[in-house]
Amino acid sequence: MAPEARAAEETAPQGLRITAPARALAEDNGLDLAELPLGPLVTRQMVAELVAQKSAANLPPVPESEKRLVIFGAGGHGRSLAALIQKMGGFDLLGFVDDGVPAGETMLGLPVLGGRDTLAKLTADGIRLAINGVGGIGNLNARLSVFDLLRQSGFQFPKVIHPTAFIEDSANLADGVQVFPLAYVGTEVTAGFGTIINTGAIVSHDCQLGKTVNLSPGATLAGGVTVGEGTLIGMRATVNLNVKIGPMPWWVTALRSKLMYRIGALSQLVRSGRLITKEFLLNRLICRPLIKKARNGKNNRYNLPVIQEILYR
């Protein structure tokens, strides 16, 4: 367990597993820890979503007639979104919110309304729709923090789709999805919250995209590809059928590291001329580690006779 998770658990309600950043965010926003789920490790992102839900619940629903919209971020991605929205129509794009650009400057004929300090005034004026214009290339946390900030300020995230993109009727796009020119989204595709499907990207049938996935321009996914949350697929990358991409669980990473270490040791033996048999491989890669754990009382599933049977049968 990570030190931050262990430190937070020491004073958390019984059965609650929560990271230190998640607990700090909960306490800063007056969130009762008893409202958090027991069992899974509660992360900062989970707390941010719960805080946003509570903030939104205290605001009146967005009327269907409300089409005023702002873009947070006036950089390259934000300006591309402005051009997309202007081409798309249907929204009254008011301008940009950006901490690094002086208020009053114009981008693509649109004003910079101010920095994050202006968000409270915008929501007070009834403006509740926002687009995340921070692409987060090389720094996904920057993009996620903008979502957190906008949620906590009471904004909602409409999906935006360029008119030249083609979306099959059976595709399911979550809120906050951004689809750029000439992209294709196939049948039975699902795209999670905040996903970017950039210019000319192809998402074939039955693909599953997690939250905040970023498909760069020209990326091509064959049918049945699964892309994990927060994953970036680079420009012109091609992914074959039914491939799964995304962050690996910690235990897979640990197992792979151990196997690579043992395989490296075996390679040295091979180069030394040692005869490598099936039994030798089983012993070195599987049985010897299990025997060690069994002798130390750290393995309840296998005892020594069972391990020996595996080795010599």
N, C-alpha and C positions, 0 to 999 in steps of 0.2 A: 504493500500500500504506500502511496506517495505520502511524504511527511505532511503536506498541507491537508490531505484528507484525514490522516490520523489525528492531527491536532484539532481539527474541527469536530471530529467524532467524540472527542473526550468530553465535551460539554453539550453535545447535541441530545435531544430527546432520545430515549431508549429505542433502538431499532432504526434510527435515522442515520443514513450515511451521506455526508455532505462535504464538499471541498471547502477550504477556507475562503476562496474568492466568492463562492456561491453563498456562503453564510454571511459574509460581509455585505454583499449586495442585498440579501434578504433583510438584514438588520437596518441597513441604510434606508430602505423603503418601508420599514415598519411591517414587514411580512411575518406572520405568525409561523414559526417553524413546524407547528403541528399540522399545518395545511399541506406540507410537503409529503411526497409519497415515501413509504417505507420499502426497503428492499434494494432498489437500484441506487447507484451512487448519483446523488443530485449534483449537477454541474451548474456553473454560472449561467450557461445558456438556458437551462430549464427554469432557473429562478427568473431570469430576464423575461421569458415568455409568460410566466405566471404574473409577474408584476405588470406587464403590458396588458394582459387580459383584465386585471383589476382596474387599471387606469382607464381602459376603454369602456369598462362597464359603468364607470361614473360619468361618462360623456354621453350625450344624446346620440342616437344612431345617425349615420351619415345619410341624408336624404338622397333619393335616387337622382334628384335634379341637381345635386351638388357636383360640379365638374371642375372646380378650381383645384389646381394642382401645382406643387412645387417640386423641384429637383434638388436634393442635397448633394452638393459636389459639382463644381463648375470646371472640372478637369476634362480630359479627353473622353472618358466614358460618359460623363454627365452631359457634355455637349452633343455627343452622338445620340444620347437618349432624347435630348431636346429636339434634334432634327427628326428623329423617329416619331415622336409624339405630334409634332407639327404636321408631318405627313399623314399620320394616322387619323388625326381629327378626333372630335368627340370630347376633348378636354379643353379647359381654359387654363393654359400654361402661364402662370404668373411670373416665373423667374426662378433664380437659383438661390440656394442657401449655402454659404461657404465661409468657413472660418478664416481662410487664407486670402480672400479677395475683398478689397474694400467695397462697402455698400455703395451703390450708385453706379458702379461700373456696369458695362453691358457686354454680354456674350451672345452672339448670334441674334442680336436685336432684343435680347431679354435682359432685364435688370438683375443685378445681384442684390437681393433683399436684405442681406446682412448675414451674420453668423448664427450659431446655435442659439444665441440669446434671443433671436427673433421668433423662435418656434412657439413660445408661449403666447405671444401676441397673435401669431397666425391662427392658432387653435381657438383663441378667444374670439377671433373674427369669423369663426365657423369653417375655416379651411382645414380639412381633415385628410386630404389625399396627398401622398408624397411618394416620390420615386428615389430609390437609393442610387445615386450617380457615382458611387465609389466602387470601382471595379475590383479592387483588392488583389491585383496580380502581384504575387510575391509576398503578400501580407493579408491573408484572409481575415485576420482579426480586425483590421481597419474597416472592412466591409461589414462584419458582424456588429461592430460597435456602433455603426451608423444605424443599423436596424434597431439595436437596443435603444438608442437615443430617441429615434422617431416613435417607436412603440410607447416608450414612457411618456412622450409628449402627446400621445393620443392620436397619432396618425395611422391610417390604413394604407395598404399597398396594392393598388390595382395592377393587374397584369397588363402589359403593353406589347402589342404585336404589330410589326410593320406590315403594311398592306401587300407587299410583295412576298411575304412569307406564306407558306402553305401548311395549314394545320388540319390533319384529318379529324373528322367529326368525333371519332371514338377516343381521341387523345384527351388526357386530363391534365390541365395546367393549373397549378396552385396559384394563390395570390402572390404578387411580387415577381412573377416570372417575366423575363424580358426576352422577346424574340426579335432578332434583327433581320435586315433585308435578305431575301432569297434563301432563307432557311427552310428546311423541310422537317416536319414532325409527323411520324407515321402512325399507323393504327395501333390502338391499345397502349400507347406510350403514356407514362406518367412522369411529370416533372415536379419536383418538390418546391416548397416555398423559396423564393428568391433566386431561382436558377437563371443563369444567363445562357441563351442559345444564340451564339453570335452569328455574324454575317456569313451566309453560305454553308452553315453547319447542317449536317444530315443526321437525323435521329430516326433510325429505322424501326419497324414494327416491334412492339413488345419490350422496348427498352424501359428501364426503370432508373430515373435520375433522382438522387436524394436531394435534401435541402441544400441550397446555396452552391450547387454545382456550377462550374464555369466551363462551357464549351467554347473554345477559341475559334476565330474565323477559319472556315474550311474543314473543321474536324468532322470525321465521318464515323458513325457508330453503326455497325451491322445489327441485324435483328437480335433481340434478347439480351442485349448488353445491360449490365447493372453497374451503375456508377455511384459510389458511396458519397455520403454527405461531405460537402466542402472540397470536393476533388476538382482539380484543374486538368482539362484535356487540352494539350497544346495545339498550335496552328497546324493544319493539314494532317494531323494525326489520324490514322485509320485503325479502328478496333474491330477485331474479328467477331464472328458469331458467338453469343452466349458467354463472352468473357466478363468477369467480375473485376472491377477496379475500385480501389478506395483504400482508406487507412486500414491496416491489418490490426486485429486484436493483439493486445500485449503478449498473450501467451503464444501466438503464432510467431511473433518476432523473436521471443526468447527461445522457442524451440528451434527456429531456423538458425539462430546464432550458435546454439549448442551443436547442432548437426554439422554446420559448416566447420566448426572447430574440430570435430571428430573426423570429418572427411579429410580435412587438411592433414591431420596426423596420419591417417591411412595413406594419403598420397606420398608422404615421406617414406613409409614402409615399402610401398610399391617401388619407389625409385631405388630403395636399398636392395631390391631383389627378393624380398620376402614373398613367399607363396601365400596368396590370399584366397581362402576357401569360403564357401557359404557359411560354414559354422563360425569361422573367424569373424566374418562381417556381423553376424547376429550377435556374437559375443561382445564385440567392440561397440556397436551402435546401439544395441537394445539391452541385452541381458546384463552386461557388466554394470551399467548405471542402476538397473532395477535391483540387482543383488546388493549393491552398496546401500540403496535405500532400505531394502528389507532388513539388512543386518543392523542398520541404525534405527529401525522401528519407525521409519518415515513412510512406509508404503503398506497400506492396509489391503490393497487389492491383490497383490502378488506376494506369496511367500517363497522361500528358497526352493522347495520341491517343484512348485509350479513353474518357476523360472528355469530350473534345470530341465524340466520336461519340454519347455518351449525350445530350449537350446539344442537338445539332442534328439528330438523326435524326427 
